[in-house]
Amino acid sequence: MAASTNQAAWLVKPGAPLEVGDAPLPTAGPGEIVVKNAAVAINPLDCHMQDAGVFVQQWPAIFGCDVAGEVHEVGPEVERFKKGDRVIGHTINLVSGRPRDGAFTYYSVVPTDKAAILPDAISFTHGVVVPFALEAAVCALSLQEPGVAMPGVSTPALRLPYPSLADPVPRVGKTLVVYGGSSSVGSMTTQLATAAGIYVVAVSGAHNFEFSRCCGAVEVLDRKDPEVAEKVLEAIHRLGETEFVGIFDAIATEETYAHDRAILERLGGGHLASVHPPPADLPVNVKAGMIFAVNDVTAPVWRDFVTPALQSGKLQCLPRPKVVGKGLESVQEGLHQSKAGVSASKLVVEL
Ligand SMILES: NC(=O)c1ccc[n+]([C@@H]2O[C@H](COP(=O)([O-])OP(=O)(O)OC[C@H]3O[C@@H](n4cnc5c(N)ncnc54)[C@H](OP(=O)(O)O)[C@@H]3O)[C@@H](O)[C@H]2O)c1
């Protein structure tokens, strides 16, 4: 590709394969940077966008949420970044609908409050696993008031503290269950909750116990154990006099909701924060909501936490990247592989 031209993996209609073709070279507006992408990541949401056109507001579309690369251009009123900086960022096509705000292109626009400097020691391929999962995790943990996730479904408001750079971080005497501890969003929520001083009890596959512990979980229970709800309750009791906050369900299927229900019923209520709309038939005293992973609540984390935490190792680039291929042509293959499912890994395309 020649300098100062752009290309993208375009979605021309729901269900169509992505088509790589020319795209306008975006310019940075106030509070924005243009990133020359070196790596992009694939999320399950991208498959829904391709298959059903959900969240697409403008056709043809460029979508995708995770980028890592070098700052190509800095817009007005931008102080934290300069041209040439190595960054990771969360692209916001999901809410803006604009192709310039999608990830599957060589040059993407990123709002500066959804970007952070990537330390030199971390490759773009590793750094790109962080952005969307981080945005989702902060939305799960730290919203103060319920908002609207989608018509008729509110967002959760767990009001938990932001992650801290303190080492060791003081414990705040609260326990959160993370259902799906090996998923991208679940593992990032485990990392950030742990960095906020919260005890995390994770539910993961037995083959990912060590992975969940590495993210900070103090107890990990086997998702395939038919008694998993009971085991979670026992683990919470082992932690002693901590306040049970609730469950973050990063999987959100009928099976996981059944276990969530059993746990919440036995503990007399709590929050159920989910990645999809929560079920209607929940016990009394359960405050349920679905996260929507684009929100201003994440700005302080992007600004103050991400870079020093990556530098110190408090924030790890997990789950590990699995490189699908190189070039925009490989994004379609990444979407195919995402549908087949991943285990404690994130699909990445290098550009
Ligand atoms: N609402 C929002 O704003 C928002 C934002 C981001 C993501 N999401 C949604 O959140 C979900 C997770 O996304 P992701 O990127 O984190 O997924 P992911 O990393 O692709 O999830 C794969 C992982 O989920 C685990 N898993 C599957 N079924 C499980 C179960 N029953 N119990 C425990 N773990 C289970 C798998 O464990 P094994 O290794 O044991 O197979 C695997 O490690 C997706 O549905 C996505 O669309 C929603």
The ligand as an SDF file (V2000), in Angstrom:
LIG
                    3D

 48 52  0  0  0  0  0  0  0  0999 V2000
  -22.3960   -6.5730   25.8550 N   0  0  0  0  0  0  0  0  0  0  0  0
  -21.1680   -6.1600   25.5220 C   0  0  0  0  0  0  0  0  0  0  0  0
  -20.8540   -4.9660   25.5050 O   0  0  0  0  0  0  0  0  0  0  0  0
  -20.1160   -7.1870   25.1960 C   0  0  0  0  0  0  0  0  0  0  0  0
  -18.7720   -6.7930   25.0780 C   0  0  0  0  0  0  0  0  0  0  0  0
  -17.8130   -7.7640   24.8030 C   0  0  0  0  0  0  0  0  0  0  0  0
  -18.2000   -9.0960   24.6290 C   0  0  0  0  0  0  0  0  0  0  0  0
  -19.5240   -9.4170   24.7270 N   0  0  0  0  0  0  0  0  0  0  0  0
  -19.9450  -10.8300   24.5980 C   0  0  0  0  0  0  0  0  0  0  0  0
  -19.3110  -11.5190   25.6550 O   0  0  0  0  0  0  0  0  0  0  0  0
  -19.1170  -12.8670   25.3040 C   0  0  0  0  0  0  0  0  0  0  0  0
  -17.6810  -13.2400   25.6050 C   0  0  0  0  0  0  0  0  0  0  0  0
  -16.8060  -12.5790   24.7130 O   0  0  0  0  0  0  0  0  0  0  0  0
  -15.2600  -12.9200   24.7650 P   0  0  0  0  0  0  0  0  0  0  0  0
  -14.5810  -12.2110   23.6590 O   0  0  0  0  0  0  0  0  0  0  0  0
  -14.7830  -12.6920   26.1440 O   0  0  0  0  0  0  0  0  0  0  0  0
  -15.3470  -14.5040   24.4660 O   0  0  0  0  0  0  0  0  0  0  0  0
  -14.2070  -15.5560   24.1850 P   0  0  0  0  0  0  0  0  0  0  0  0
  -12.9110  -15.1230   24.7480 O   0  0  0  0  0  0  0  0  0  0  0  0
  -14.2470  -15.9090   22.7500 O   0  0  0  0  0  0  0  0  0  0  0  0
  -14.8050  -16.8120   25.0310 O   0  0  0  0  0  0  0  0  0  0  0  0
  -14.2260  -18.0660   24.9240 C   0  0  0  0  0  0  0  0  0  0  0  0
  -14.0410  -18.6360   26.2980 C   0  0  0  0  0  0  0  0  0  0  0  0
  -15.3170  -18.8180   26.9220 O   0  0  0  0  0  0  0  0  0  0  0  0
  -15.2480  -19.9670   27.7540 C   0  0  0  0  0  0  0  0  0  0  0  0
  -16.5630  -20.5660   27.9610 N   0  0  0  0  0  0  0  0  0  0  0  0
  -17.4300  -21.0100   27.0270 C   0  0  0  0  0  0  0  0  0  0  0  0
  -18.5360  -21.5330   27.6130 N   0  0  0  0  0  0  0  0  0  0  0  0
  -18.3470  -21.4470   28.9450 C   0  0  0  0  0  0  0  0  0  0  0  0
  -19.1140  -21.8230   30.0780 C   0  0  0  0  0  0  0  0  0  0  0  0
  -20.3110  -22.4110   29.9530 N   0  0  0  0  0  0  0  0  0  0  0  0
  -18.6190  -21.5710   31.3050 N   0  0  0  0  0  0  0  0  0  0  0  0
  -17.4170  -20.9830   31.4670 C   0  0  0  0  0  0  0  0  0  0  0  0
  -16.6260  -20.5970   30.4340 N   0  0  0  0  0  0  0  0  0  0  0  0
  -17.0920  -20.8330   29.1820 C   0  0  0  0  0  0  0  0  0  0  0  0
  -14.3450  -20.9170   26.9680 C   0  0  0  0  0  0  0  0  0  0  0  0
  -13.8040  -21.7850   27.9200 O   0  0  0  0  0  0  0  0  0  0  0  0
  -13.1100  -23.1970   27.5420 P   0  0  0  0  0  0  0  0  0  0  0  0
  -11.6950  -22.8640   27.2760 O   0  0  0  0  0  0  0  0  0  0  0  0
  -13.3250  -23.9960   28.7710 O   0  0  0  0  0  0  0  0  0  0  0  0
  -13.8400  -23.7130   26.3220 O   0  0  0  0  0  0  0  0  0  0  0  0
  -13.3290  -19.9780   26.3040 C   0  0  0  0  0  0  0  0  0  0  0  0
  -12.1310  -19.8560   27.0210 O   0  0  0  0  0  0  0  0  0  0  0  0
  -19.5070  -12.9880   23.8140 C   0  0  0  0  0  0  0  0  0  0  0  0
  -20.8180  -13.5050   23.7370 O   0  0  0  0  0  0  0  0  0  0  0  0
  -19.4880  -11.5340   23.3470 C   0  0  0  0  0  0  0  0  0  0  0  0
  -20.3170  -11.3170   22.2580 O   0  0  0  0  0  0  0  0  0  0  0  0
  -20.4860   -8.5110   25.0100 C   0  0  0  0  0  0  0  0  0  0  0  0
  1  2  1  0
  2  3  2  0
  2  4  1  0
  4  5  1  0
  4 48  2  0
  5  6  2  0
  6  7  1  0
  7  8  2  0
  8  9  1  0
  8 48  1  0
  9 10  1  0
  9 46  1  0
 10 11  1  0
 11 12  1  0
 11 44  1  0
 12 13  1  0
 13 14  1  0
 14 15  2  0
 14 16  1  0
 14 17  1  0
 17 18  1  0
 18 19  2  0
 18 20  1  0
 18 21  1  0
 21 22  1  0
 22 23  1  0
 23 24  1  0
 23 42  1  0
 24 25  1  0
 25 26  1  0
 25 36  1  0
 26 27  1  0
 26 35  1  0
 27 28  2  0
 28 29  1  0
 29 30  1  0
 29 35  2  0
 30 31  1  0
 30 32  2  0
 32 33  1  0
 33 34  2  0
 34 35  1  0
 36 37  1  0
 36 42  1  0
 37 38  1  0
 38 39  2  0
 38 40  1  0
 38 41  1  0
 42 43  1  0
 44 45  1  0
 44 46  1  0
 46 47  1  0
M  CHG  2   8   1  16  -1
M  END
$$$$
